[in-house]
Amino acid sequence: MDTFADWLFVVLWGAGVLLTLVPFVPATLLILAAALLHEALVGFRELSLGLWLALGVLALLAMSLDNLATLLGARRYGAGRAGLWGASGGNPRPFSGCPGGADSSLPPGLAL
C-alpha cells in the first residue's frame, strides 16, 4: 500500500506542478490535497503536525503571492477599479463572464 500511495502522490504532485501554468486552476491546493491523500493512505504516520502546519502556511503564502502578482499585473497594465477588484479575488461570480464558464450552460433564470 505504501508503494501505491507513494506513486499516487508523485503523479498528483507532478500534475499539480504542471497545472501551475494553467490559469484558473488551484494547483497549490491539488499539491496539498495530494499530500493529505498520501498521509491518509499510509495512516498519518509520515508527517508531523508541525510539518502539516508549515505546508499549510506555504500553500497560503503561495496563493496570496499569486493573487498579489495578478493584482499588480492588472494595475500595471491599466485596469480600472472593477478590474483591480476582480483581479484581487473579489469577483463574487467567478468564471461567469468566460465563454463556457460555470453558469453559461444554465437557463437564464437559474444563472448566478
PyMOL commands that set and color helices and strands:
alter all, ss='L'
color gray80, all
select helices_A, chain A and resi 2-19+27-42+49-76+81-87
alter helices_A, ss='H'
color red, helices_A
deselect
rebuild
show_as cartoon
